[in-house]
Amino acid sequence: MISVINGPISLEFFPPKSEDGARRLSQVRRELYRLQPTFCSVTYGAGGSTQAGSQDALRDILAEGRPAAAHLTCVGATRERVRQQLAQLRSMGVRQLVALRGDLPAGDASLGEFTHASDLVAFVRAETGDHFRIHVAAYPEVHPQAASPMADLQAFAAKARAGADAAITQYFYQPEAYFSWVEAVRGMGLDLPIVPGVLPITNSTQLLRFSDACGAEIPRWIRLRLLAYGDDLASIRDFGLDVVSALCERLLAGGAPGLHLYTMNQSEAALEIGRRLGLLPPAAPAQALASPQRSGLVSSPLYSVSP
């Protein structure tokens, strides 16, 4: 166990779809604030489908005294629409953005006035100067829509050179992929912080299905262990905590500048990982993780197919 985490931690949430969900998320956030996150980001659905709920969650986080980062996508958007969004976020007190292309529209729908996330980053910089700290997406295992690994690196470099301050990666379970990718980025003369995104393992069926769809690789040994556990949720939970805690320790020991936890609006696994990293005191026996059935992938972290 690492005695003290050697880098900041941030958290990601998705907007709830009901008043009851909002109340549960409020409790989850308060539990996770024990990890002292440097900021909390809030996603929204494809095409902005849950944007109103995202803004409500951002307001709640700010009212709770925590820095908030808004996801901002540009597929299908006009410059005027993004300009309005930026003005609204500024008026709310938001100072951080996660700038993404967004999911490609189906059929013949328009891509809008922005082609790439780098165009969005450049526009935000031109419109707002240094008001916002801009985070962009990174893909250590290569973006599933990239023409090649080099094309993917070049797309990331374009975002960095357009004015990104930092990057958050798609989740992964092979630390070598992260370290190799960071080395390649540094070789291009880019020195912005690249924070690994970490997804706790709590539900094997949904994790495997989602990972197959978004291109995040599940190492064979992890996949086979998860399949062998079947419906044994307690064993899946315990195994997942061991795997992800060891991954976090390896990343931090290797120089990762922090961790970004995809919470999936759940607190138990993230808190236990925090304990194992030395952020919290060890749990008493009565504080063992409860209700693993509640955990699972119900919203994709980061926008997994958005360069």
C-alpha positions in Angstrom: 0.0 0.0 0.0 1.2 3.5 -0.8 1.4 5.5 2.5 0.3 8.8 0.9 -1.0 9.3 -2.7 1.6 11.3 -4.6 -0.7 13.1 -6.9 -4.2 14.7 -7.0 -7.3 12.7 -7.5 -10.4 13.8 -9.4 -13.8 12.3 -9.8 -16.3 11.9 -12.6 -20.1 11.6 -12.3 -23.0 11.4 -14.8 -26.3 13.4 -14.4 -29.1 11.5 -12.6 -32.4 11.1 -14.5 -34.8 11.5 -11.6 -35.2 13.4 -8.3 -34.5 10.2 -6.4 -31.3 9.7 -8.4 -30.3 13.3 -7.7 -30.7 12.7 -4.0 -28.6 9.5 -4.1 -25.9 11.2 -6.1 -25.8 14.0 -3.6 -25.1 11.4 -0.8 -22.5 9.7 -3.0 -20.7 12.9 -3.7 -20.5 13.8 0.0 -19.1 10.4 0.8 -16.5 10.7 -2.0 -15.5 14.2 -0.9 -13.5 12.5 1.9 -11.0 11.7 -0.9 -10.4 15.5 -1.2 -10.8 15.6 -5.0 -9.2 18.5 -6.9 -12.3 18.7 -9.1 -15.4 16.8 -10.1 -16.5 16.5 -13.7 -20.0 15.8 -15.0 -20.7 14.1 -18.3 -23.8 14.5 -20.5 -25.4 12.2 -23.0 -24.9 12.0 -26.7 -26.1 15.1 -28.5 -26.5 16.9 -25.2 -29.4 14.8 -24.2 -28.9 15.2 -20.5 -27.3 18.6 -20.5 -29.9 20.2 -18.2 -29.2 17.5 -15.6 -25.5 18.1 -16.0 -25.8 21.8 -15.3 -27.9 21.0 -12.2 -25.2 18.6 -11.0 -22.5 21.2 -11.7 -24.4 23.8 -9.7 -24.7 21.4 -6.8 -21.0 20.5 -6.8 -20.1 24.2 -6.8 -22.6 24.9 -4.0 -21.0 22.1 -2.0 -17.7 24.0 -2.2 -15.9 21.8 -4.8 -14.4 22.8 -8.1 -16.5 21.5 -11.0 -15.5 20.6 -14.6 -18.1 20.6 -17.3 -18.0 18.3 -20.3 -18.3 20.2 -23.5 -18.7 18.5 -26.9 -18.8 20.0 -30.4 -20.3 17.4 -32.8 -23.4 19.0 -34.3 -22.7 22.4 -32.6 -22.4 25.9 -34.0 -19.9 28.4 -32.8 -22.7 30.6 -31.5 -24.1 27.7 -29.5 -20.8 26.9 -27.9 -20.3 30.6 -27.2 -23.6 30.6 -25.3 -22.6 27.5 -23.4 -19.3 29.0 -22.4 -21.0 32.2 -21.2 -23.5 30.2 -19.1 -20.7 28.1 -17.6 -18.7 31.2 -16.7 -21.8 32.8 -15.1 -22.2 29.6 -13.0 -18.6 29.8 -11.7 -17.2 26.8 -13.7 -13.5 27.2 -14.3 -12.7 23.8 -15.8 -13.8 22.0 -19.0 -13.4 18.5 -20.5 -13.4 19.3 -24.2 -14.4 16.5 -26.5 -15.6 15.9 -30.0 -18.6 13.9 -29.0 -20.2 10.8 -30.5 -20.6 11.0 -34.3 -24.2 11.5 -35.4 -26.1 8.7 -37.1 -27.0 8.8 -40.8 -26.7 12.1 -42.6 -26.8 14.4 -39.6 -24.5 17.4 -39.7 -21.2 17.4 -37.9 -21.7 21.1 -37.2 -19.1 23.8 -37.4 -16.3 21.8 -35.6 -14.6 18.8 -37.1 -12.3 17.8 -34.3 -11.9 18.3 -30.6 -8.8 20.4 -31.4 -11.1 22.9 -33.2 -13.2 23.2 -30.0 -10.1 23.7 -27.8 -8.8 26.4 -30.1 -12.3 28.1 -30.2 -12.5 28.1 -26.3 -9.1 29.6 -26.0 -9.9 32.3 -28.6 -13.2 33.1 -26.9 -12.2 33.0 -23.2 -8.4 33.2 -23.0 -7.1 31.5 -19.9 -10.4 31.6 -18.0 -10.9 27.8 -18.3 -8.5 25.0 -17.5 -9.1 22.6 -20.5 -8.8 18.9 -20.1 -8.9 16.7 -23.3 -9.2 13.0 -23.8 -6.3 10.6 -24.4 -6.3 6.9 -25.5 -3.3 4.8 -24.4 -4.7 1.8 -26.2 -5.5 3.9 -29.4 -8.8 5.5 -30.2 -11.1 2.9 -31.8 -11.8 5.2 -34.8 -8.2 6.2 -35.3 -6.6 5.3 -38.7 -3.4 4.2 -37.0 -1.5 4.7 -33.7 0.4 7.5 -35.2 -2.7 9.2 -36.5 -4.1 9.0 -32.9 -1.0 10.6 -31.5 -1.1 13.4 -34.0 -4.8 14.0 -33.2 -3.8 14.3 -29.5 -0.9 16.6 -30.3 -3.3 18.9 -32.2 -5.4 19.2 -29.1 -2.4 19.9 -26.9 -1.1 22.6 -29.3 -4.5 24.2 -29.6 -4.3 25.1 -26.0 -5.2 22.1 -23.8 -3.9 22.3 -20.2 -4.1 18.6 -19.3 -5.4 15.2 -20.5 -7.5 12.5 -19.0 -7.2 9.0 -20.4 -9.8 6.4 -21.3 -9.7 3.6 -18.7 -7.3 0.7 -19.1 -5.9 -2.1 -17.1 -2.4 -2.5 -18.5 -0.1 0.1 -17.0 2.5 -0.5 -19.7 0.1 0.9 -22.3 -0.1 4.2 -20.3 3.6 4.5 -19.8 4.4 3.7 -23.4 1.9 6.2 -24.7 3.1 8.9 -22.4 6.7 8.3 -23.6 5.5 8.7 -27.2 3.7 11.9 -26.3 6.8 13.3 -24.6 8.8 12.3 -27.7 6.6 14.8 -29.7 7.7 17.6 -27.4 4.4 17.8 -25.4 4.7 18.1 -21.6 1.1 18.6 -20.4 0.0 16.4 -17.5 -1.6 13.1 -18.7 -3.8 11.8 -15.9 -4.9 8.1 -16.1 -8.6 7.4 -16.0 -9.4 4.6 -13.6 -12.6 2.5 -13.7 -13.3 0.3 -10.7 -14.3 -3.2 -11.6 -17.7 -4.1 -9.9 -19.8 -5.7 -12.6 -18.1 -8.1 -15.0 -20.9 -8.6 -17.6 -21.4 -4.9 -18.2 -17.7 -4.1 -18.1 -16.8 -6.7 -20.7 -19.7 -5.7 -23.0 -18.8 -2.0 -22.7 -15.1 -2.6 -23.1 -15.6 -4.6 -26.3 -17.7 -1.8 -27.7 -15.4 1.1 -26.8 -12.0 -0.5 -27.5 -10.7 -0.6 -24.0 -8.7 -3.9 -23.7 -9.4 -6.3 -20.8 -6.3 -8.4 -20.4 -7.0 -12.1 -21.0 -6.2 -13.1 -17.4 -8.6 -10.6 -16.0 -11.3 -11.5 -18.4 -11.0 -15.2 -17.6 -11.1 -14.6 -13.9 -14.2 -12.5 -14.2 -15.9 -15.0 -16.3 -15.0 -17.8 -13.9 -16.7 -15.9 -11.0 -20.0 -16.0 -12.9 -22.7 -14.3 -10.7 -20.5 -14.3 -7.5 -20.7 -10.5 -7.0 -18.6 -10.6 -3.8 -15.7 -12.3 -5.5 -15.9 -10.0 -8.5 -15.9 -7.0 -6.2 -12.9 -8.3 -4.2 -10.9 -9.3 -7.3 -11.7 -6.0 -8.9 -10.5 -4.0 -5.9 -7.2 -6.0 -5.9 -6.7 -5.4 -9.6 -7.5 -1.7 -9.7 -5.7 -0.9 -6.4 -2.6 -2.5 -7.7 -3.0 -0.7 -11.0 -3.2 2.7 -9.2 -0.2 1.9 -7.1 1.8 1.0 -10.2 0.7 4.2 -12.0 1.6 6.5 -9.2 4.9 4.8 -8.5 5.7 5.2 -12.1 5.1 8.9 -12.1 1.5 9.4 -13.1 0.5 12.9 -12.0 -2.7 11.8 -10.3 -5.8 9.7 -10.9 -9.2 10.4 -12.4 -11.8 8.0 -11.0 -14.8 7.1 -13.1 -17.2 6.7 -10.2 -20.3 5.5 -12.1 -22.2 7.5 -9.4 -21.1 4.9 -6.8 -19.0 5.5 -3.7 -18.1 2.1 -2.2 -15.4 0.9 -4.6 -13.8 4.3 -4.9 -13.6 4.8 -1.2 -12.0 1.4 -0.7 -9.4 2.1 -3.4 -8.7 5.4 -1.6 -8.2 3.5 1.7 -5.7 1.1 0.0 -3.8 4.1 -1.4 -3.6 5.7 2.0 -6.0 8.5 1.5 -8.4 7.3 4.2 -8.0 5.2 7.4 -8.6 1.5 7.1 -12.3 0.5 7.2 -13.7 -1.2 10.3 -15.2 -4.6 9.6 -18.7 -3.1 9.7 -17.7 -0.8 6.9 -17.2 -3.5 4.4 -18.5 -2.7 0.9 -22.2 -2.9 0.8 -24.7 -3.8 -2.0 -22.4 -4.7 -4.8 -25.5 -5.2 -6.9 -25.9 -1.4 -7.1 -22.6 -1.0 -8.9 -22.3 -1.2 -12.7 -21.7 0.6 -15.9 -24.7 2.8 -16.6 -23.0 5.7 -18.5 -19.9 5.5 -20.6 -16.8 7.2 -18.9 -15.3 10.2 -20.7 -17.1 9.6 -24.0 -15.1 6.7 -25.1 -15.4 7.2 -28.8 -14.7 10.9 -28.9 -11.3 12.0 -30.0 
